[in-house]
Amino acid sequence: MTVAQKAASQRVSVFRRRSTFGLVLGLLAAAVVFSTWLAVSIGAVQVGLAECWGIVANRLFPGSVTPFWTPVQEQIVWDFRLPRALLALLVGAGLSVVGAVLQALVRNPLADPFLLGISSGASLGAVAVFVLGASALGGLSLSAAAFGGALLALVLVYVLAQRGGRLIPSRLVLAGVALHFLFQAIYSYILQQAQSGRAAQQVLFWLLGSLGGARWEMLPIPAIVLGAGVAYLLVQHRPLNALAAGEDTATSLGVNVGAFRLQMFVLTSLPVGVMVATSGAIAFVGLMVPHAARLLVGADHRRVLPVSALLGAAFLQLVDIAARTVDAPQELALTIVTAVFGAPFFLWLLRRRA
Amino acid sequence: MRLVLDGVAVTIDGTPIVREADLIVEPGSFAALVGPNGCGKSTLLRTIYRALRPAAGLISLNDEDLRKLKHRETARRIAVVAQEYPAELDFTVEDVVLMGRTPHKRPLSRTTGEDLQRCAEALERVSATGLARRSFVTLSGGEKQRVLIARALAQESSLLLLDEPTNHLDIRHQLDVLHLVRDLGLTTLAALHDLNHALEFADRIYVMDTGRVVADELTPEVIARVFGVRAVSRTQYVFERLKEET
């Protein structure tokens, strides 16, 4: 090797990307598979491991396994646990990636998917259906009403936070927070007036997040919206890095900041609307997972986004398992479990920073 | 790359900040932009790199109208060291320098060995190779400025804009940064605070006052008129020394 070649290889080696990134991705992918395997196997009703996997294999490749299980077991595994596990992965990944993107977008480490008031808009829609009844809203389903509420919030936040068509980050946060409290006031009032303890309890449970509604027939929409949304956000790592470095810096690096911010606003809001509509407002995941991802692989979004997706998916899967087993046959609302992990983690992060 | 500004005016929220700016930066030269606080230096620079839209006038690069270019294309021609740091997030120095490759990349294109090579070279040129793995937030002011210049170099643009690159630096690091920038040999336009630095390093000095470029050289009369002070003793000293030399 000549001296020049040696110098060149040294220069590149200074810049060789952290090999830990690949390792972290591999471990997290294994964690996703393992947690999903657990989620399908464990539950209030005992179904043996062999039965679980026999059922899944037989459904995927009919006739491949001779049934040695009861139809009830098959129903529990195939109709309830599997779609629920898949929804957990989708929502976990979706919340985490959206959280990471929003933290860069508004340049605030405290940003989370519910920052922009979209979740309370969705909650308002859901409460309206619960309390006033679907017929009062033209036969809307709960999910449709929640999504409608999310869209309403999205449009209002945009109208309040834009000036000349450009979104202003500080206004985005302020408008989101203001609308959040306004919507909360409205649906709290509706709940209070409803005087139906059962409905109120049901709504409260839903607001705190639950994947209990997962069925195969409701999976396609979240799968398409979250799958496509997350995939699209994953390849935006360069403009997101640039934006995290500063608005003017991003412009000088060739990012059309106004257009990009608007695009990201819509592309994070729609998945949030869909997630709240399918599983309620699951707190802390979107706030916490991106921070954990940064602890693992640094702030570069090229690494943060995929790590957040996998970490979020595995985390929510485990949270959901805990939620339905800890107090079985009662189910805990997911936010109770995420907050039990999330609040101490956040305080630890806070102290570490200080 | 030749930068020409012709009658540029910029209005922010209805207030005219830059009223009429004409200036030319010749290829390979170092031009300084000086003027009292609030005279519109930063605004003018931000307009050149398109963070702001001019209300009137023409900005051209090698006779190409800037408005006809896409943002990405502009960024391949103009690199900027702004007064802005990545906030809160824990980027390493190499992450920051790699950001300079953004305008050369499409969403789906991978970071290649060539990108890494360009970044390594850029760090080497600012003598900051040893900082590559450090976290950007832990660097000193002088080191940060070097790294941001490396990012601009990784961008491979031929025009370099700097907005008060010596801010918050001690005198030694101020001189370090200015020497470094001048020795790069790029076409450079820098907003500078210190008139002595402008006199020492720039090939040409444009003086701004209340939104106008009012002079293209710095004389004691201009200083008195624009800054409202009699040429301060140190500046006077540099003048006299320059006169002696010529």
Interface residues (C-beta under 8 A of the other chain):
Chain A: A8 R11 V12 V14 F15 R16 R17 A104 R107 N108 P109 V235 Q236 R238 P239 N241 A242 A244 A245 G246 E247 D248 T249 T251 S252 L253 G254 V255 N256 V257 R294 G298 A299 D300 R302
Chain B: R46 Y49 R50 A51 K70 H71 R72 E73 T74 A75 R76 I78 A79 V80 A82 E84 Y85 P86 A87 E88 L89 D90 F91 T92 E94 D95 V96 L98 M99 G100 T102 P103 K105 P107 L108 T111 G113 L116 Q117 C119 A120 E121 L123 E124 T129 A132 Q155 L161
